[in-house]
Amino acid sequence: MLYAVISEDVNDSLARRLAARPAHLLRLQELQDQGRLILAGPHPAIDTENPADAGFTGSLVVAEFANLSEARKWADADPYLAAGVYARVTVKPFKQVFPQ
């Protein structure tokens, strides 16, 4: 089943994000290599694709996991969480309707 991992950043998270980004991307690449990643990316803090110093306010990952417990376990091991980038992380079941 698919799950949405919705993360919200602490204020002024950009430096911490940049430091932890390689490890964060490695985990996402592993999901992609396994064919389980649907989409992933950050929420820019301002209305532009490249927010520069404004940074980001959070992230969204939609991926396949065996169950909610496994999705939460994966989310809890995110390097961004360990680095103090995220203030909170919510994991919810997700039903993809489009695209089919």
ABEGO torsion letter per residue (X at the ends): XBBBBBBBBBBGAAAAAAAAAAAAAAAAAAAAAAGABABBEBBBABBBABAEAAEBAEBBBBBBBABAAAAAAAAAABAAAAAGABABBBBBBBBBAOBX
